[in-house]
Structure formats: structure tokens, C-alpha cells
Amino acid sequence: MMKIHFIAIGGSAMHNLALALVEKGFTVTGSDDAIFEPSKSRLQAKDLLPDNLGWFPNKITKNLDAIILGMHAKEDNLELIKAKELGIKIYSYPEFLYEQSKNKTRVVIGGSHGKTTITAMILHVLNYHNINVDYMVGAQLEGFDTMVHLTSENEFIVLEGDEYLTSPIDLRPKFHLYKPNIALISGIAWDHINVFPTFSNYVSQFSKFIETITNGGILVYNEEDKEVEKIVKKAENQIKLYPYKTLNYTIKNGTTYIDTSLGEMPLEIFGKHNMQNLAGAKWICQHMGVGEDDFFEAISSFKGASKRLEKITENKSTVVFKDFAHSPSKVLATTKAVKNQYENRKLLACLELHTYSSLNSEFLSQYKGALDLADEAVVYYSPKAVEIKQLKNISKNQIKNAFGNSNLTVFTNSDEFKSYLFNRNFENTAVLLMSSGNYGGLDFEELKKSL
């Protein structure tokens, strides 16, 4: 088995790949200049945690078979420079995943939103029916030890296809490298403005993704998304097309039911966007050999992926969800889902602007109307984060104008936001906390206890 060194082993995706390779029998080492939980404990449990933080060129020797380079590392990284000098093979994360799966049937789930949830749905169904596959997914899933699993024997690999950049020395989107046999596109909504400065440039990445599907391959796509429909119609490669749309569903007493051949079936998840995600996941599972009835039987127990409409606490009059939603389309879909599910409760929607795109003054207008369905809407952002990302300053009024909501409450101080949250009456309220960050240090366990 190969000897692999990870440059930037502490990342969420990177440390999971490191654990998967150890499980497969590889010899693994790594370095990083910062490692946080849960990566730290998980690496330590497998004796993979570096003795010291930092970059150490002496770790890079001719005995290594390959380097895997994380996005967190920079182009001038001392270990990377040494690896180039020694002529060691350097892989990006997606390149190595392709290398490990080039003899398998590759199933790649792409889209601006829903790709983690759809991948999680597929894996849940396959796991339920004891169908073993390799996989890579962007969230920790119930019933799975790691976010990456690689074997020599499994026929299929299911990959979440991220459109973000591959590595510091490879500026292609990750999902361009997987060459899927079966692919899915869930939807297109402008994101990653720091990398794709125009909407047309962003959309073109999905057109290129379609071009990477193998000859005779399959594309499952959301026909309700106008941008997806446009690029699919322009596709020229020889592939089979399978459109999908939102499954029929009803909401009764706070529970969502879908129409199936087995009759009405209650679900643990909710929201129109999730009924759309289910339709896509169903097609993929059918192409992997799972019948429709078997799919519905398994999906009824699916509770969602971590931080994707994840219920963190509930009592008789209050329910609290946290969600990774940060892009405008995700914020709108998630807010709408909770409002529809709990129509007799007040909805308090809190959004942290945390990413480069969301804090960019030129991108803010994309959020217009995204929080309009909330009875009370709050936005938190840190001026320090704006400074760190070297962006133009934004004001509270700019944010209110961008959202088109004069009743919006805007916080720039994390202590003031936390005080607001902990000192209010949540009776008959659904609380939605949307962020890819943590609101400047919000303790979710403390919030649960307060309720």
C-alpha cells in the first residue's frame, strides 16, 4: 500500500480522507498549521495528529509515494516546494478520489444547493438495504463513521460534487475531475463570487461538468430549475437524460407526507426543497438498482444531514433548527420550509452573513426578499470578518436595503446578538438559525438548556 503525506490534514474533508486511507491499509502522515475539533480528536485516535503545528520540509522524503494537497495550504508552502523539488507525485483531494475510483461506477451529485442532502439520502437508502458502496459526502451522517469511505471491492462510489476550486495549484472546480458515469444537478444559483465573478461564468462550470460525463452516461436533473434546463438542452455529449420534479406532498399536524405507491408515507424531513431533493435521490437509487418501493421504505427514516435543517431542541411550544444555509436561494428555501411546516407558530429567522460572497457589498442585493416569510428576521455579521476578507465596509442600512426589509434587525456585536436570543420569550415559536459559522461563538448547548 502507498505511503501518503497530507499537506493540510486538519480540514474537514482532508482528515476524513486520511482516516479512510488508513482504514484501507495506507501509511499516512500529515501536517497543518491549525487543527480544530472534531478533526483533532479523530486524527489523534488513529495516531495521525502531527506532533507540532506548522510546515516541516524534512517530512517530505523520497520514500513517499504521493502528496495530497489541501485547499488550506498556500502555493508557497514549504512542504509543497520540497515535494516539487523531489518530483513526488502531488494530488489534489478530488484528483486522488478519482485515482481511487477510476475502475468503479462513479455517481456524482452536483448543484448549488441540496447536493449534501441528496448524497446523504442516497447513502441512507443504500445503507438501509445493506448495499455497500464507496462514498464522499460533505457532512457527518448518522450511521456512518467517516465522511469518506474507500475500498478495493465496491462497485459504486457516490461523490458529492463541489464546484469550488480544487487546490492552490489547480484552479479547476472539484467536480470537473470526477468524470461521472451517473451525475445529478439539483439547481443553479450564483455562489462563490470570489471565484466566479459573474453569473454566466458560474453557470458555465455546470455546462463543463455535463461535458465530463462519460459517453453513454446518465444525467439526472431538476427540470424545475430554469438554469439547469437551459444548459441541459445545450448539452452535446452522448448521455441519457432523466428529469425530475418535486414529489407530491401534504402537511398534516406538523408532519409531511409524500404520495407513494405504498400510500401516504410520513417523513422525518420537510420542505418543498427536500421533496425536490427526494425526487432526485430516488432516480439515482433506481439507477443503482434500488426499486421505487424499496427507496420509499428506506427514506421514511431519513432524518437529514448534519446542519441541514437539523432540529437541535424542541419542547411543547418551541422548536429550534440550525441550517448551513448561507446563499440567498438556500436562505429563501429553508425559511419557506419552516414557515410552511409550522404555519401556526411565529417564525424567528436568524441569518449570519459569514462567507466571502454574503459579505460582498456587490452581492448583497441577491438576498432581496430571502427573509420576507419570517415573522421576525435577524441578520448578524462581524465587521472583523469583512476586514479579514479585505472587503468594502458594509453598514446596517445597506443590509436592510439589500434584503428589502425595513423591519430587519441587524447585529454586528456577537454578545448583543446572544443577549437578544437568550432574553426573549420563545413561546409558540419556530427558531431558525442559518449560518456556515457560529455567530461569533454562540453556544448551542447553552441555548438548548435555556429552553
C-alpha positions in Angstrom: 0.0 0.0 0.0 1.1 3.6 -0.7 2.8 6.0 1.7 0.9 9.3 1.6 1.6 12.6 3.2 -1.2 15.2 3.6 -0.4 18.9 3.4 -3.2 20.5 5.5 -4.5 17.3 7.1 -6.8 19.1 9.6 -9.5 20.1 7.2 -13.0 18.5 7.4 -12.6 16.8 4.0 -8.9 16.1 4.3 -8.9 14.4 7.7 -11.8 12.2 6.6 -9.8 11.1 3.5 -6.8 10.4 5.7 -8.9 8.2 8.0 -10.4 6.4 5.0 -6.9 5.6 3.6 -5.7 4.3 7.0 -8.7 2.1 7.1 -7.8 0.9 3.6 -4.2 0.0 4.8 -2.2 3.0 3.6 0.6 4.6 5.6 -0.5 8.2 6.3 1.3 11.2 7.7 0.3 14.9 7.7 0.9 18.5 8.6 -1.1 21.6 9.3 -0.7 25.0 10.9 -4.1 24.8 12.7 -6.3 21.8 13.6 -9.6 22.2 15.4 -12.3 19.8 16.7 -13.6 17.3 15.7 -10.6 16.8 13.3 -8.1 16.9 16.2 -9.6 14.1 18.3 -10.4 11.9 15.3 -6.8 12.2 14.0 -5.4 11.6 17.4 -7.5 8.4 17.8 -5.7 7.0 14.8 -2.2 8.4 15.7 -2.4 10.8 12.8 -2.3 14.0 14.7 1.0 15.9 13.9 3.3 16.3 17.0 3.7 20.0 16.2 1.7 22.5 14.2 3.3 24.1 11.2 5.0 23.0 8.0 8.2 20.8 8.1 10.0 20.2 4.8 12.0 17.4 6.5 8.8 15.3 6.5 8.9 15.3 2.7 11.2 12.5 1.6 11.7 10.3 -1.5 10.1 7.4 0.5 6.7 9.0 -0.1 4.6 7.7 -2.9 2.4 10.8 -3.1 1.3 14.0 -1.6 -2.3 15.1 -1.1 -2.6 18.9 -1.1 -5.4 20.6 0.7 -7.1 23.9 -0.2 -6.0 25.4 3.1 -2.3 25.3 2.0 -0.8 28.1 0.0 1.3 28.0 -3.2 4.4 28.9 -1.3 4.0 26.2 1.3 7.5 24.9 2.3 6.4 21.2 2.2 4.8 21.7 -1.2 8.0 23.3 -2.6 10.1 20.4 -1.2 7.7 17.9 -2.8 8.1 19.6 -6.2 11.9 19.6 -5.9 11.9 15.9 -5.2 9.5 15.1 -8.0 6.9 13.4 -5.7 3.5 12.9 -7.3 1.2 15.6 -6.0 -2.6 15.0 -6.0 -5.4 17.4 -5.1 -8.2 15.9 -3.0 -10.6 15.3 -6.0 -7.7 14.0 -8.2 -6.9 11.4 -5.6 -10.5 10.4 -5.2 -10.7 9.9 -9.0 -7.5 7.8 -8.9 -9.0 5.6 -6.3 -12.3 5.2 -8.2 -11.4 5.2 -11.9 -12.3 1.5 -12.2 -15.7 2.0 -10.4 -19.0 3.3 -11.4 -18.8 7.0 -10.3 -22.0 8.7 -9.2 -21.5 12.5 -8.7 -24.1 14.8 -7.1 -23.7 18.4 -8.1 -25.7 21.7 -7.8 -25.6 25.0 -6.0 -27.9 23.7 -3.3 -29.1 20.3 -2.0 -26.0 18.2 -3.0 -25.1 17.2 0.5 -28.6 16.3 1.4 -29.2 14.3 -1.8 -25.9 12.5 -1.3 -26.9 11.8 2.3 -30.4 10.5 1.2 -28.8 8.1 -1.3 -26.3 6.7 1.2 -29.1 6.3 3.8 -31.2 4.3 1.4 -28.2 2.1 0.3 -27.1 1.6 3.9 -30.7 0.6 4.9 -30.7 -2.1 2.3 -27.1 -3.2 3.1 -25.7 -2.2 -0.2 -22.0 -1.4 0.2 -20.6 1.5 -1.7 -17.6 3.8 -1.5 -18.5 7.5 -0.9 -17.5 11.0 -0.1 -20.1 13.4 1.4 -19.7 16.9 2.9 -21.4 16.3 6.3 -21.3 13.7 9.1 -24.2 11.3 8.6 -26.0 9.2 11.2 -24.8 5.5 10.9 -21.6 6.4 9.1 -18.2 6.7 10.9 -16.5 8.9 8.4 -17.4 11.3 5.6 -15.1 9.3 3.2 -15.0 5.5 2.6 -12.8 3.8 0.0 -12.4 0.1 -0.7 -11.0 -2.1 -3.5 -14.0 -4.2 -3.9 -17.2 -2.0 -4.0 -18.6 -1.4 -7.5 -20.0 2.1 -6.9 -18.7 5.3 -5.4 -21.0 8.2 -4.6 -19.3 11.6 -4.6 -20.7 15.0 -3.6 -19.6 17.2 -6.4 -18.4 20.6 -5.1 -18.0 23.4 -7.7 -15.3 25.2 -5.6 -11.7 25.2 -6.6 -9.6 22.1 -6.5 -6.3 23.2 -4.8 -3.9 26.2 -4.6 -2.1 24.9 -7.7 -5.2 23.7 -9.6 -8.0 26.2 -10.1 -10.5 23.9 -11.7 -13.8 23.2 -9.9 -13.6 19.9 -8.0 -16.5 18.3 -9.8 -14.8 18.7 -13.1 -12.3 16.0 -12.1 -14.5 13.0 -11.3 -15.7 12.0 -14.8 -19.1 10.6 -13.6 -20.9 7.6 -15.2 -24.1 8.9 -13.4 -24.5 12.5 -12.5 -27.1 14.8 -10.9 -27.6 18.6 -11.0 -30.0 19.8 -8.4 -30.1 23.5 -9.2 -28.0 26.6 -10.1 -27.9 29.8 -8.0 -24.9 32.1 -8.1 -22.4 31.4 -5.4 -18.6 31.8 -4.7 -18.4 35.3 -6.1 -14.7 35.5 -5.2 -14.0 32.7 -7.7 -16.8 33.2 -10.2 -17.2 37.0 -10.5 -20.2 36.8 -13.0 -23.3 34.6 -13.0 -22.6 33.4 -16.6 -19.1 32.3 -15.5 -20.6 30.4 -12.6 -23.2 28.7 -14.8 -20.6 27.7 -17.4 -18.9 25.5 -14.7 -22.1 23.3 -14.7 -22.1 23.1 -18.5 -18.5 21.9 -18.3 -19.5 19.4 -15.6 -22.1 17.9 -18.1 -19.3 17.6 -20.7 -17.3 15.4 -18.3 -20.0 12.7 -18.0 -18.7 9.6 -19.7 -20.1 8.6 -23.1 -23.4 6.8 -22.7 -23.6 8.0 -19.1 -26.7 9.3 -17.3 -27.7 12.8 -16.2 -30.5 13.2 -13.6 -31.5 16.8 -13.4 -34.1 19.2 -11.8 -36.4 20.2 -14.6 -38.0 22.9 -12.4 -34.8 24.9 -12.3 -34.7 27.2 -15.4 -30.9 27.5 -15.5 -30.4 23.7 -15.3 -33.0 23.2 -18.0 -31.1 25.7 -20.3 -27.7 24.0 -20.0 -29.1 20.5 -20.4 -30.8 21.5 -23.6 -27.5 22.7 -25.0 -25.5 19.6 -24.0 -24.0 17.9 -27.0 -22.4 14.8 -25.5 -24.0 11.4 -25.8 -25.7 10.9 -22.5 -29.2 9.8 -21.3 -31.3 12.4 -19.6 -33.7 11.8 -16.7 -35.6 14.9 -15.5 -37.2 15.1 -12.0 -39.5 17.4 -10.2 -40.9 17.9 -6.7 -42.8 14.9 -5.3 -46.4 15.4 -4.3 -46.7 16.0 -0.6 -49.1 17.3 2.1 -48.5 18.6 5.6 -50.8 17.4 8.4 -50.4 18.5 12.0 -46.8 19.4 11.6 -45.8 16.2 9.7 -45.0 16.0 6.0 -46.5 13.1 4.0 -45.5 12.1 0.4 -47.6 10.2 -2.1 -46.1 6.8 -2.9 -47.3 3.5 -4.5 -47.5 2.3 -0.9 -49.9 5.1 0.0 -49.2 8.3 2.0 -45.9 8.0 3.9 -44.8 10.2 6.8 -41.3 11.7 6.7 -38.8 12.9 9.3 -37.8 15.8 7.0 -39.8 18.6 5.4 -39.8 21.5 3.0 -40.5 21.7 -0.7 -36.8 21.8 -1.5 -36.4 18.5 0.3 -39.3 16.9 -1.6 -37.4 18.0 -4.7 -34.2 16.5 -3.3 -36.0 13.2 -2.6 -37.1 13.0 -6.3 -33.5 13.3 -7.5 -32.2 10.8 -4.9 -34.9 8.4 -6.0 -33.8 8.4 -9.6 -30.2 7.9 -8.6 -31.0 5.0 -6.4 -33.1 3.4 -9.1 -30.1 3.6 -11.5 -28.1 1.9 -8.7 -30.5 -1.0 -8.5 -32.9 0.1 -5.8 -36.6 -0.2 -6.7 -39.0 2.7 -6.0 -40.9 0.9 -3.2 -37.6 -0.1 -1.5 -36.5 3.6 -1.8 -39.6 4.9 -0.1 -39.4 2.2 2.6 -35.9 3.3 3.5 -36.3 7.1 3.1 -39.1 7.3 5.7 -36.4 7.0 8.4 -34.0 9.6 7.0 -33.5 12.4 9.5 -31.3 14.7 7.4 -27.6 15.5 7.2 -25.8 17.4 9.9 -26.6 21.2 9.9 -29.2 20.7 7.2 -32.5 21.7 8.9 -31.1 19.9 11.9 -33.5 20.0 14.9 -31.4 20.9 17.9 -34.1 21.1 20.5 -37.9 21.1 21.0 -40.4 21.5 23.7 -44.2 21.8 23.7 -44.2 25.3 22.3 -40.8 25.8 20.7 -38.7 24.2 18.1 -35.1 25.2 17.1 -33.4 24.3 13.9 -29.9 25.1 12.6 -29.1 25.0 9.0 -26.0 25.6 6.8 -28.0 27.9 4.6 -25.9 31.0 3.7 -26.5 31.6 0.0 -29.7 33.6 -1.0 -31.5 30.6 -2.6 -30.8 28.4 0.4 -32.0 31.0 2.9 -35.2 31.5 1.0 -35.9 27.8 0.6 -35.1 27.0 4.2 -37.2 29.9 5.6 -40.1 28.9 3.5 -39.9 25.2 4.5 -40.0 26.1 8.3 -42.8 28.6 7.8 -44.9 26.1 5.9 -44.2 23.3 8.4 -45.1 25.4 11.4 -47.7 27.7 10.0 -49.4 28.3 13.3 -46.2 29.4 15.0 -44.3 32.6 14.9 -41.1 32.2 12.8 -37.9 33.8 14.1 -35.2 33.5 11.3 -31.6 34.4 12.2 -29.0 34.6 9.5 -25.3 35.0 9.8 -23.5 36.6 6.8 -20.2 34.7 7.0 -18.9 33.8 3.6 -17.0 36.0 1.1 -20.0 36.2 -1.2 -22.5 37.1 1.6 -20.3 39.9 2.9 -19.6 41.4 -0.5 -21.5 44.7 -1.0 -22.0 44.0 -4.7 -23.5 40.5 -4.0 -25.9 41.6 -1.1 -28.7 42.5 -3.4 -29.1 38.8 -4.2 -30.7 38.4 -0.8 -33.7 40.6 -1.7 -36.8 39.0 -0.2 -34.9 36.0 1.2 -36.3 36.6 4.8 -39.7 38.0 3.9 -41.6 34.9 5.1 -40.2 35.2 8.6 -42.4 36.9 11.2 -39.2 38.3 12.8 -35.9 38.4 10.9 -32.4 39.0 12.2 -29.1 39.3 10.4 -25.7 39.1 12.3 -22.4 39.8 10.7 -18.9 40.6 12.1 -17.2 43.8 10.8 -14.0 42.0 11.7 -14.8 39.2 9.2 -15.4 41.8 6.5 -11.9 43.3 7.3 -10.2 39.9 7.3 -11.7 39.1 3.9 -10.4 42.5 2.7 -13.9 43.6 1.5 -15.5 47.1 1.5 -17.2 48.0 4.7 -21.0 47.4 4.8 -23.5 49.2 7.0 -26.6 48.0 8.8 -28.7 50.2 6.4 -27.1 48.6 3.4 -28.1 45.2 4.6 -31.7 46.3 5.3 -31.9 47.8 1.9 -30.4 44.8 0.2 -32.9 42.4 1.9 -35.7 44.9 1.1 -36.9 44.5 4.7 -37.1 47.7 6.8 -38.2 45.6 9.9 -35.0 43.6 9.7 -32.9 43.6 12.9 -29.1 43.7 12.3 -26.4 42.9 14.8 -22.7 43.4 14.4 -21.8 42.5 18.0 -21.9 38.8 18.9 -22.6 39.5 22.6 -25.6 41.7 21.8 -27.0 39.1 19.4 -26.6 36.4 22.1 -28.2 38.6 24.7 -31.1 39.2 22.3 -31.6 35.5 21.7 -31.3 34.3 25.3 -33.6 37.0 26.8 -36.7 36.6 24.7 -39.9 34.6 25.0 -39.9 31.7 22.6 -43.4 30.5 23.3 -45.2 29.2 20.2 -42.1 29.9 18.1 -40.1 28.1 15.5 -36.5 29.4 15.6 -34.3 29.0 12.5 -30.5 29.6 12.9 -28.8 29.8 9.5 -25.1 30.0 9.2 -21.9 28.4 8.0 -20.2 29.9 11.1 -21.3 30.1 14.7 -22.5 33.7 15.2 -19.2 34.7 16.9 -19.3 31.9 19.4 -22.9 31.0 20.1 -23.1 28.0 22.4 -25.9 25.8 21.0 -25.8 23.6 24.1 -26.4 26.6 26.3 -29.3 27.6 24.1 -30.8 24.1 24.3 -30.6 24.3 28.1 -32.3 27.7 28.3 -35.3 26.2 26.6 
